[in-house]
Amino acid sequence: MKKIGIVALAFLFLSACSVEEVPRNRLVEKALSLVGSPYKYGGTSPREGFDCSGLVYYVYRSQGLKVPRTAREQFRRGRRVGISRIKPGDLLFFRFHRGLHVGIFVGRGYMVHASPERGVVKERLVKYWKKHFLKGVSYL
């Protein structure tokens, strides 16, 4: 009886771990599928284009997850994640003279974000981005 309890507990633990990974993987896949979409201030769809927070809003909603629409609210309402604990699907916030910018971390040192100059792009988190990094946020 004790062995069955341990096996059941282990199964539940492993199931819980994989359940967390599923939304993260789907968020990353969806974000990557939108690379090449145009930029549009206030945009929230592939057809019209995206701004940075509109991209996050669209990607999360496509997976049944609710996040606020604006970067400011996404920044304020999410759970802070230390730089060493950021996982794929988490949000990265940057401070620029124009205000906040947000991207979706997709792993291995890359993020997907909506660039006013280039549209939705996958970009390496190089020194430039690290210099402007403000905080990581998770909604998962």
PyMOL commands that set and color helices and strands:
alter all, ss='L'
color gray80, all
select helices_A, chain A and resi 2-33+52-62+71-77+83-85+127-132
alter helices_A, ss='H'
color red, helices_A
select strands_A, chain A and resi 44-45+49-50+79-81+91-96+99-107+110-115+119-124+133-138
alter strands_A, ss='S'
color yellow, strands_A
deselect
rebuild
show_as cartoon
